[in-house]
Amino acid sequence: MAAPVVKELLVDRYGASAPEAQIFNGINLLGALVAVPLLWAVRRTWGSRTVLIAASLADGVLLAVMALPLGIGWTLALRCLEGVTDVLVFAALFDIVRGRSVGRVGVGLGIASSPLLIGLGLGAVLGGVVVRQVQGVGSAMWLFGVSAALSALVGILAWRWRRMDSFPRVPVRAADESTASGSTTERVWPPLAMAFVDRATGGLLTGTLPIALAQVLGYSPLVRGVLVGLPLLLMALGTGPCGWLCDLFGAKRVRLISGLSYAASFALLPVASANPAVLGLVMLIVGVSASGLFASSVSLTVQSGASAVTLGAFRASGDIGFLSGTVLSVLLLASLGGTEPTFADYSTVLIVFAVLHLMTTAVVTIALSRGETARA
C-alpha cells in the first residue's frame, strides 16, 4: 500500500528527501540477509505452518508500530526488520503449497501466487485512494494500520486452519527431478539470478517511477496508485496460467519469451510516461510479461531443490535485487541530475535497467541450455 505514496507518507510527513523515500521501499529487503539463515536454523524444529503463524503476527506488530509518529530514522529501522518476517512468510507459505501440488508444481505455485499479487496490486491502488481521501497524519495511520491488521489476519487464519499440517506432502514430479540433476550450485544460481534482476527492475516500477510521476510529471496519488497496481494485478491473474504453461512447455521457454517482452516494454516506459493512457497500456504489457517471469522462476527454483530454505533463498535473492535496484537507481539519478533529477535522467535509468534485464535473460537462457546439454 505504501509504495506509490511514499511522498505523502515520508516526504510530507517527516520532511524526508526523495532518496530517503526511495530507500523506504527497499530497506526492508536488508532483512532478507537475516531471514535465510534464520529459516535454516528453525526449519527442523518448526514446521512451515508454525513459521507462517509467528512471522505473520510479528509482521503485523511491526506495521502497527510504524503507524506511530516515530520520525524517519525509526520508521526506516522498523521497515528493515519487517523484511525478515516478509521472507519467512513467503517461504513458509510456498513450501506448504509446494508440498501439496501433486505433479503440477507450476500450476500450484502459480495459483498460490495470485492472492499474494492481488493483495500487492489492490494495496497499491488502495494506498492511492486512502491518501486522496484522508489528509495529513491520518493517511499514515490508516495505511499502516490496515496493513498490520491484514498481516495479523494471515497468522490467525493459519493458526485456525489446523488441517494445513495434515495434508500429505508430495515430492516434485519425476520430470522435475530429472531436470534438477546436477550439482546444487548449477541448479540454484540461474533462478536466483532471475529473481535478483526481476525484483531490481521491480524496484524502479514501485519506487523510482512513482516519484518521477509525482515530482516531474505531476500525476495525482490515485493515478499513481492505479498505474503501479495495474501490473501487479495482471501478474496475479497471469501466474496461474503461466504456471500451467511452464508445466506444459517448460519453464525455460516461458522465461525466455517473457523476458524479451518484459525488457522491451520496460524500455518503452520513458516514451509513454507523459500520457496516462499510453503508460497504462505499457504497464499492462509489463504485468503480463512479469507473470511469466515470476511463474517460470519459481518453477525453476523448485526444480533446483524443493525445500523451504531454497524458496527462502529465492525470495531473499529477489529482495536483495529490489534493494540493489533501488540503491543503484538513487546513485544513478544523483550522478545524472543531483538533488533534482529531470525526466531525461529518470528515462536514462529506466533504459539502463531494461538493458540489464535483457542481458540477464540471455545469460540465464544460455546457462540453462548448456546444463540440459551436459545432462543429455
Buried (B, 14 or more C-beta within 10 A) or exposed (E): BBBBBBBBBBBBBBEBEBBBBBBBBBBBBBBBBBBBEBBBEBBEEBBBBBBBBBBBBBBBBBBBBBBEEBEBEEBBBBBBBBBBBBBBBBBBBBBBBBBBBEBBBBBBBBBBBBEBBBBBBBBBBBBBBBBBEBEEEEBBBBBBBBBBEBBBEBBBEBBEEEEBEEEEEBEBBEEBEEBBEEEEEBBBBBBBBBBBBBBBBBBBBBBBBBBBBBBBBEBBBBBBBBBBBBBBBBBBBBBBBBBBBBBEEBBBBBBBBBBBBBBBBBBBBBEBBEEBEEBBBBBBBBBBBBBBBBBBBBBBBBBBBBBBBBBBBBBBBBBBBBBBBBBBBBEBBBEBBEEEBBBEBBBBBBBBBBEBBBEBBBEBBEBBEEBEEEEE
